[in-house]
């Protein structure tokens, strides 16, 4: 009865205001509970090999044959095998983490193909925000940060490729720099989620990717289902990949993607303390499953249909809720040729960019001398000389500090604000969805 006495416009104004305040308060609570990140101190003694670029490219990028990149393989575990956890380096990371911030969640069981046993898990309650079971990207635990899984603005296409860099011994005709040269030809940057074992097998390709302005992220050392690994193995998988990327390219990644998307709050918490945000996706091309080296049996026409459907939905206006983060691979001839086929078509209807750009993350590495373009009008830039002081060897670039009085913390703080925008967007989307549902009920009433 009271609702009928209130003018509809007044009521709706009060309702919208209440929801917006609620969204702001909820987001502030989430941000206040998430533990702060700082530059991984256990990588501060890693000396990158010489000759790397030291800033985001502002003009033409290198293409053509790769230069030789001398690299000491003997300092690393065997490639594509679960790395040992008893090395002094891994043990140092284990001791440095605050394990009170890591939920005590049962380690899952997985088969050889990466399939995880979900038997007995309560997927309705989803207490662990287990992506494999439910597609969950935001935990109910206040100390666990949400995943990045889409782009907030409709029409944005977050271009990402997993499993690289593709070494020559896997498929020489399609190995890097083929995909990177193609991207350069089309003036396109992407996010590259690297397998640590591939980084040390193809160091020159990883260095080229950084010089071309792509965003480098971790995709683990040996590509296991991460919820099926012990805490110590999770640390080892992430450590050796972070180390390989830093030693080869000079940058320390702030982003990682779980193989198969398999992540829960335990694994998220460990990755976060190791300096990385979890990045998943909301559109899956399933390109890895096409026939090819390491692939499957999916007809390429099915993947073609996915791309065409997404293009049609955007072109006809039905895809207008959010942008997307899209899963593709630099895995073999099939995935690279599919990328070459569809990128020019995607560029016609979407604004294509790396995932960090659509989330306004200007510093995707702990080295703050790399300043990437963002969606909010900020352009890539070369930092001023006075900001290049560093507490680590000069070859590593400037590393952000958790000390607020440090000059490098200024850029780190800026990046933290930009990353927080992604969290604000996720929380606000939840409230807006509830608001729209409630408005629908009011209209029916």
KAHU-V388347 format. One record per helix or strand of 3 or more residues. SS is the DSSP state (a for helix, b for strand). FROM is the first residue (numbers start at 1). TO is the last residue. If there is no record, write none. Layout:
BEGIN
ss->SS from->FROM to->TO
ss->SS from->FROM to->TO
END
This chain:
BEGIN
ss->a from->2 to->5
ss->a from->8 to->33
ss->a from->41 to->43
ss->a from->73 to->75
ss->a from->88 to->96
ss->a from->99 to->101
ss->a from->131 to->134
ss->b from->156 to->164
ss->a from->178 to->185
ss->b from->191 to->194
ss->a from->196 to->201
ss->a from->203 to->211
ss->b from->215 to->218
ss->a from->226 to->228
ss->a from->231 to->249
ss->a from->259 to->261
ss->a from->265 to->273
ss->b from->277 to->279
ss->a from->287 to->289
ss->a from->300 to->315
ss->b from->324 to->329
ss->a from->333 to->349
ss->b from->351 to->353
ss->a from->355 to->358
ss->a from->385 to->387
ss->a from->394 to->396
ss->a from->409 to->444
END
